[in-house]
Amino acid sequence: MSVTNTYTVVGMTCGHCVQAVTGELTALPGVRDVQVELPTGAVSVTSDAPLALDTVRTAVDEAGYELAGTGA
């Protein structure tokens, strides 16, 4: 069984941004798929089990961006 959660990432403006965020999130243990909608900043992450919000936030931070609405 897999779980898909959608997050909003602030600051992505181009294909390189998408690649950076996708790369960091894909590297997380258990992540099966990452889909990014650049115009809206929506990022859907499918994983084997729910991911801790802090884990996702850290991966997005490593890519140089920020999760919206998480108090980061």
C-alpha positions as CSV (number, residue, x, y, z in Angstrom):
1,M,0.0,0.0,0.0
2,S,1.3,3.4,-0.9
3,V,0.5,6.9,0.4
4,T,0.4,10.1,-1.7
5,N,0.6,13.5,0.0
6,T,0.6,16.8,-1.8
7,Y,2.7,19.8,-0.6
8,T,3.1,23.3,-1.9
9,V,6.7,24.4,-2.5
10,V,7.5,28.1,-2.7
11,G,10.0,29.6,-5.1
12,M,10.2,27.1,-8.0
13,T,10.3,29.0,-11.3
14,C,11.9,26.6,-13.9
15,G,12.8,23.1,-14.9
16,H,16.0,23.2,-12.8
17,C,13.9,24.0,-9.8
18,V,11.7,21.0,-10.5
19,Q,14.8,18.7,-10.9
20,A,16.3,19.9,-7.6
21,V,13.1,19.3,-5.6
22,T,12.4,16.0,-7.3
23,G,15.9,14.8,-6.7
24,E,15.9,15.6,-3.0
25,L,12.5,14.1,-2.4
26,T,13.2,11.0,-4.5
27,A,16.2,10.3,-2.4
28,L,14.1,9.9,0.8
29,P,13.7,6.3,1.9
30,G,10.4,4.7,0.7
31,V,9.6,7.4,-1.9
32,R,8.2,5.8,-5.0
33,D,7.3,8.8,-7.1
34,V,7.4,12.6,-7.2
35,Q,5.2,14.7,-9.5
36,V,5.7,18.5,-9.6
37,E,3.3,21.0,-11.1
38,L,5.5,24.0,-11.7
39,P,2.8,26.7,-12.3
40,T,1.1,26.0,-8.9
41,G,4.1,24.7,-6.9
42,A,2.1,21.5,-6.0
43,V,4.4,18.6,-5.3
44,S,2.8,15.1,-5.0
45,V,4.9,12.5,-3.2
46,T,4.0,8.8,-3.3
47,S,5.7,6.7,-0.6
48,D,5.5,3.3,1.0
49,A,4.4,4.9,4.3
50,P,3.6,8.4,5.4
51,L,6.6,10.7,5.6
52,A,7.2,13.0,8.5
53,L,6.6,16.6,7.6
54,D,10.0,17.6,9.0
55,T,11.6,15.1,6.7
56,V,9.9,16.5,3.7
57,R,10.6,20.1,4.8
58,T,14.3,19.3,5.2
59,A,14.5,17.7,1.7
60,V,12.9,20.7,0.2
61,D,15.2,23.1,2.2
62,E,18.2,21.1,0.8
63,A,17.0,21.8,-2.7
64,G,16.9,25.5,-1.9
65,Y,13.1,26.0,-1.5
66,E,10.5,26.2,1.2
67,L,7.3,24.4,2.0
68,A,4.3,26.8,2.1
69,G,2.1,26.9,5.2
70,T,4.2,24.8,7.5
71,G,5.6,27.5,9.7
72,A,9.1,27.0,8.3
